[in-house]
Amino acid sequence: MEVFIFPRPAWLSWLYDSDLIHAFSKLTSLPSLPLHIHHVLGAFLVYHTIFLVISPILSTLILPDIYPKFNKRTRINWDVHVVSFVQSSFICSFALWVMYTDTQRAAWRSQDEEGMLGRVFGYTAASGAVQGYAAGYFLWDLVMSAWYLEIFGPGFLAHAASAVAVYNLGFRPFVNFYAPIFVLFELSSPFLNIHWFCDKVGLTGSRTQLINGFFLLSTFFGCRVVYGTWSGYLVMTDVFNLYRNPPAVLSMTSGNMDAEGDAISHPFAGKSVPLWLACVYLSSNSILNLLNYYWFTKMVQTVASRFTGDNKGGKGRKVAAGVIETEAKVATGVENTEVRKRKA
């Protein structure tokens, strides 16, 4: 996995050393963005190549009697789910590797002031790479939501824009320590995509979908409901502790250095977190956690409805199906708008 933390290639020096990139990073207070612009743009290009080329070709070869018969809307949905499956599988594996191998990040787990400063303001190349790959995916998600606005709607365009904004805040750097942690929300996404694929290839109610449903609900509950709630509490504790008790001077440790050994300046050096930023993270975490609780209860209903064969409560199941499709959009950047056309 270490290969994915590759430094900026020399042949891209025209890009990350350009006045445009540095002016943008200075204007937006994202000083570590130039260090990871190749991760952001690389992820964007890879995922768009999968969407445009790799998924259509492989899907046609593997499912010659199914994929070519999809209409345009369903093909777009399918290809975006393929991108999501690849992205979520990769980013979760990479984030877990970073969490267990990044020694500088591990030092910030301590409960003293130095550890808290590291968790909120610190920077490591590995966590920055996680942030870069995630930002690249959500940037792609934003472009897709805008390009296919008639399919996805303005609500999902707003969601994509919010995700890009929140993940890019990590390049200040800010709560970079927590980037691999919150990326693990995506652990349920591969199973969510498989659940969607099963419905499209005629495996609804099959043993395959049943087994996958168990893993879907287990990972969603464990990663988002339990681990997500606890992690949200921890990050807000760190942020508001620094807001209430601002440090006199921010320690410049090796975790705050770039590849050349120069200190990375950020807008919070020597002072606490601005109230607006603390409130943004508090509100976004609270809303996301509440949505996760709601989605989980509805996902249980939806998965169960695939196997019970109960014809009662059709309206409730339809609502639940809409919720799991909405959650699929949140995880994959796409909404299955066809579900709203189905009759109860």
Helices and strands as residue ranges (DSSP letters): G 2-5, G 10-12, H 13-16, H 19-27, H 33-49, I 50-54, H 55-62, G 67-69, H 72-101, H 103-107, H 113-121, H 125-147, H 149-152, H 154-168, G 169-171, G 176-178, H 179-183, G 184-188, H 189-200, H 207-219, I 220-227, H 228-244, G 254-256, H 275-308, H 314-332, G 337-340
